[in-house]
């Protein structure tokens, strides 16, 4: 009975309501994190990934980047597509971007103050087809989001969009049903979609995760969201779903990879409405690994960053505030059990 009574105290210590949002120490001007997805070279050779966008909803610089890339192509299909959308045809329709080459998603932190920060988002895709018969060697989309330091949420046009997806604060983890992405914004474009929330936050203590930066050993933090149906029938038909399932480093809170195909809210700043992606490169590597012990993420994988991680080692508890909460909780449990036994 005494042990049962002490458990809520531990949950209180680990609760995100302990304090207001406090960015981690690495959150400062110039910090960047890049993720990558690579095409397959063996059994998955030739497979594509897909993003969906509405031309008329692209930020102006991304619209210009698309038109410039189309016009610089000698492909007849690209020139025909240019005339269609540049002339106003189908600009309000949902179009696919089929990507056959590598994809790089970068977040860069700038303009940090006591109350806000700007997160620059850049997506670079190679060997991409925006229309049947049209292939571009490279396309770059850019966007920015304002992060409210007090609440920990992005805001766009005054509307709360969701928290950053590329990191969490390890000692202030989101609670169940916390908003992750206000995807109901898509309804204004004729897309049926609901907001997505935290479904579960857990600690993976069994598997190591490989990335291009380093191998990350358990425990690792995993945040999974609810899933929302994504239905579109205004011009053609698309049926898919939006979700998030991301694994984070225990020490820094940096996202190290997406466990499943899913959507990153920051993509909305680029004008992208949905993402159906799979890391074929990871899948081919995992065929050769004992995935009960280690694996490469099946979505975006940590590729490059200037965030400094603690020395790589196994079997040692991470040096974070959360570690001390866990140790304190363990001591409280032990003391309570001993006290109960002596009684």
C-alpha positions in Angstrom: 0.0 0.0 0.0 2.8 2.4 0.8 4.5 1.7 -2.5 1.3 2.4 -4.4 0.9 5.7 -2.7 4.3 6.9 -3.7 3.9 6.1 -7.4 1.8 9.3 -8.1 4.7 11.4 -6.7 7.0 9.9 -9.4 4.4 10.7 -12.1 4.1 14.2 -10.8 7.9 14.6 -11.0 7.8 13.4 -14.6 4.7 15.4 -15.5 5.0 18.1 -18.2 3.2 20.4 -15.9 6.2 20.6 -13.6 7.3 23.8 -15.3 6.7 25.9 -18.4 8.3 25.1 -21.7 12.1 25.5 -21.4 14.2 25.0 -24.5 17.2 22.6 -24.2 20.7 24.1 -23.9 21.5 23.4 -27.5 18.5 25.5 -28.7 20.3 28.6 -29.9 21.0 30.7 -33.1 22.7 28.6 -35.8 21.7 25.2 -34.5 20.6 22.9 -37.4 19.4 19.4 -37.8 19.2 17.5 -41.1 17.3 14.3 -41.8 17.5 12.1 -45.0 15.7 9.4 -46.9 17.7 7.5 -49.6 16.3 5.4 -52.4 16.9 1.7 -52.6 19.7 0.2 -54.6 18.8 -3.5 -54.4 15.4 -5.0 -53.9 13.7 -1.6 -53.7 15.5 0.0 -56.6 13.2 2.4 -58.6 10.5 2.8 -55.9 9.3 6.4 -55.2 8.1 8.5 -52.3 5.4 11.0 -52.5 4.4 14.5 -51.2 1.1 16.2 -52.0 0.8 19.9 -52.5 -1.6 22.5 -53.9 0.2 24.9 -56.3 -1.9 28.0 -55.3 -1.1 27.4 -51.6 2.7 27.2 -52.0 4.6 30.1 -50.4 5.6 32.6 -53.2 9.3 31.6 -53.2 8.4 27.9 -53.5 6.0 28.7 -56.4 8.8 30.6 -58.1 11.2 27.7 -57.4 8.8 25.2 -59.0 8.1 27.4 -62.1 11.8 28.1 -62.6 12.7 24.4 -62.3 10.0 23.5 -64.8 11.0 26.2 -67.3 14.6 25.2 -67.1 13.8 21.6 -68.2 13.9 20.6 -71.8 11.1 18.0 -71.2 7.9 18.5 -73.1 6.0 17.2 -70.2 7.5 19.8 -67.9 6.8 22.6 -70.3 3.2 21.5 -70.7 2.7 21.3 -67.0 4.2 24.8 -66.7 1.7 26.2 -69.1 -1.2 24.5 -67.2 -0.4 25.9 -63.7 1.2 29.1 -64.7 -1.9 29.9 -66.7 -4.1 29.3 -63.7 -5.3 25.8 -64.6 -5.6 23.3 -61.7 -3.7 25.6 -59.3 -6.2 24.8 -56.6 -5.9 21.1 -57.0 -3.9 18.7 -55.0 -0.8 17.5 -57.0 1.7 14.7 -56.2 5.5 15.1 -56.1 6.9 11.7 -56.8 10.5 11.5 -55.6 12.9 8.8 -56.8 16.1 10.2 -55.4 17.4 11.3 -52.0 15.4 13.7 -49.8 16.9 16.0 -47.2 14.9 17.9 -44.5 16.7 20.6 -42.6 15.6 22.7 -39.5 17.7 25.7 -38.6 17.1 27.9 -35.5 17.4 31.7 -35.9 16.3 34.9 -34.2 16.1 33.4 -30.7 14.8 35.8 -28.0 13.3 35.2 -24.6 9.9 34.9 -26.0 10.2 33.5 -29.5 12.5 31.9 -32.2 12.3 31.4 -35.9 12.7 27.9 -37.3 13.7 27.8 -41.0 12.6 24.6 -42.8 14.3 23.4 -46.1 13.3 20.4 -48.1 15.6 19.3 -50.9 14.4 16.5 -53.2 16.3 15.0 -56.2 15.1 13.1 -59.3 11.5 14.3 -58.7 8.5 14.1 -61.0 5.8 16.8 -60.4 3.7 15.6 -63.4 3.5 12.6 -65.7 6.3 12.9 -68.3 8.2 15.5 -66.3 11.3 14.9 -64.2 13.4 17.5 -62.4 16.9 16.8 -61.2 16.4 18.9 -58.0 13.8 20.9 -56.3 14.1 23.0 -53.1 11.2 24.2 -50.9 11.8 26.6 -48.0 9.6 28.0 -45.2 9.7 29.5 -41.8 7.7 29.1 -38.6 7.5 31.2 -35.5 8.0 29.2 -32.3 6.5 30.7 -29.1 9.1 30.0 -26.4 6.5 30.5 -23.6 4.1 27.9 -24.8 6.4 25.7 -26.9 4.1 25.8 -30.0 4.5 27.0 -33.5 2.0 29.7 -34.6 1.1 30.5 -38.2 -1.2 33.4 -39.0 -2.1 33.6 -35.3 -3.2 29.9 -35.2 -1.5 27.4 -33.0 -0.1 24.8 -35.3 1.7 22.3 -33.0 5.0 21.8 -31.2 8.3 21.2 -33.0 8.6 17.7 -34.2 12.4 17.5 -34.5 12.9 17.6 -30.8 11.2 17.2 -27.4 12.3 18.4 -24.0 13.3 15.1 -22.2 12.2 16.4 -18.7 9.0 18.0 -20.0 7.5 15.3 -22.2 4.1 15.9 -23.8 1.1 14.4 -22.0 -1.5 12.1 -23.7 -3.9 14.0 -26.0 -1.5 16.9 -26.3 -1.9 18.6 -29.7 0.8 17.6 -32.2 -0.6 19.1 -35.4 -3.7 21.1 -36.2 -4.3 19.3 -39.5 -7.9 20.3 -39.5 -6.5 23.4 -41.2 -6.6 21.3 -44.4 -10.4 21.4 -44.4 -10.3 24.9 -46.0 -8.7 23.3 -49.0 -11.4 20.6 -49.5 -9.4 18.0 -47.6 -11.1 15.9 -44.9 -8.7 15.7 -42.0 -8.8 16.0 -38.2 -6.2 17.3 -35.7 -3.7 14.7 -34.4 -2.7 14.4 -30.8 -0.3 12.4 -28.6 -1.5 8.8 -28.4 1.4 7.5 -26.4 4.8 8.4 -25.0 7.1 5.5 -24.1 10.7 4.6 -23.4 12.3 2.0 -25.7 14.8 0.1 -23.6 15.5 -2.8 -26.0 16.7 -1.6 -29.4 19.5 0.6 -30.6 18.8 3.0 -33.4 21.4 3.6 -36.2 21.7 6.9 -37.9 24.2 8.7 -40.2 25.5 10.7 -37.2 26.0 7.8 -34.7 24.3 4.8 -33.1 21.9 5.7 -30.2 21.5 3.2 -27.4 18.4 2.7 -25.2 16.7 4.1 -23.4 15.1 6.2 -26.2 12.0 8.3 -26.1 9.2 7.4 -28.5 6.2 9.7 -29.2 3.3 8.2 -31.2 0.3 10.2 -32.4 -3.3 9.4 -33.1 -4.0 8.8 -36.8 -6.3 11.0 -38.9 -7.9 10.0 -42.2 -6.9 12.2 -45.1 -9.5 12.3 -47.9 -9.5 14.5 -51.0 -11.9 14.4 -54.0 -12.0 17.9 -55.4 -9.7 17.1 -58.4 -9.2 13.4 -58.6 -9.2 11.3 -55.4 -6.6 10.7 -52.7 -7.1 8.6 -49.6 -4.4 8.2 -47.0 -3.8 9.1 -43.3 -1.7 11.5 -41.2 0.3 10.4 -38.2 3.5 10.8 -36.4 5.7 8.2 -34.8 9.1 9.6 -33.9 12.0 8.3 -31.8 14.1 10.8 -29.8 17.5 10.8 -28.1 17.2 10.5 -24.3 20.0 13.0 -23.6 19.2 15.9 -26.0 15.6 15.3 -27.0 16.7 15.4 -30.7 14.6 13.3 -33.1 16.8 10.6 -34.5 14.3 9.0 -36.9 10.6 8.4 -37.7 9.7 4.8 -36.9 6.9 4.8 -39.4 5.9 6.8 -42.5 4.3 10.0 -41.2 3.8 13.7 -41.5 6.0 16.4 -39.9 4.0 19.6 -39.1 6.9 21.7 -40.3 6.2 20.5 -43.8 3.0 22.6 -43.7 5.2 25.8 -43.8 6.5 24.6 -47.2 3.0 24.2 -48.6 3.0 20.4 -48.4 -0.2 18.8 -47.3 0.8 15.2 -46.9 3.8 12.9 -47.0 3.8 9.2 -47.9 7.5 8.3 -47.4 9.5 5.2 -46.7 13.3 4.8 -46.4 14.1 2.1 -48.8 17.8 2.4 -48.0 17.0 1.6 -44.3 14.8 -1.3 -45.3 17.5 -2.9 -47.3 20.1 -2.5 -44.5 17.6 -3.9 -41.9 17.3 -7.1 -44.0 20.9 -7.8 -43.0 20.6 -6.8 -39.3 19.2 -8.5 -36.2 16.3 -6.0 -35.9 15.4 -7.4 -32.5 18.5 -5.6 -31.2 19.1 -2.7 -33.6 17.6 -1.1 -36.7 17.7 1.9 -39.1 14.5 4.1 -38.9 12.1 3.4 -41.7 11.3 7.1 -42.3 13.5 10.2 -42.0 16.9 9.4 -40.4 19.2 11.8 -38.6 21.8 12.7 -41.2 23.8 15.8 -40.0 23.7 18.3 -37.1 25.9 20.6 -35.1 24.3 19.6 -31.9 26.9 17.9 -29.6 25.8 14.6 -28.2 27.4 13.0 -25.1 30.1 10.4 -25.6 28.7 7.3 -27.2 28.5 4.5 -24.6 26.2 1.7 -23.5 25.0 0.6 -20.1 25.3 4.0 -18.5 22.4 6.3 -17.5 22.2 9.5 -19.6 23.3 12.7 -17.8 20.0 14.6 -18.0 17.6 16.2 -15.6 15.2 13.3 -16.4 17.9 10.9 -15.1 17.8 12.5 -11.7 14.0 12.4 -11.6 14.2 8.7 -12.3 16.9 8.1 -9.7 14.9 10.1 -7.1 11.8 8.1 -8.0 13.7 4.9 -7.6 15.1 6.0 -4.2 11.6 6.9 -3.0 10.2 3.6 -4.1 13.1 1.7 -2.3 12.7 3.8 0.9 9.0 3.2 0.9 9.4 -0.5 0.4 11.9 -0.8 3.2 9.8 1.2 5.5 6.8 -1.0 4.8 8.9 -4.1 5.3 10.2 -2.9 8.7 6.6 -2.1 9.8 
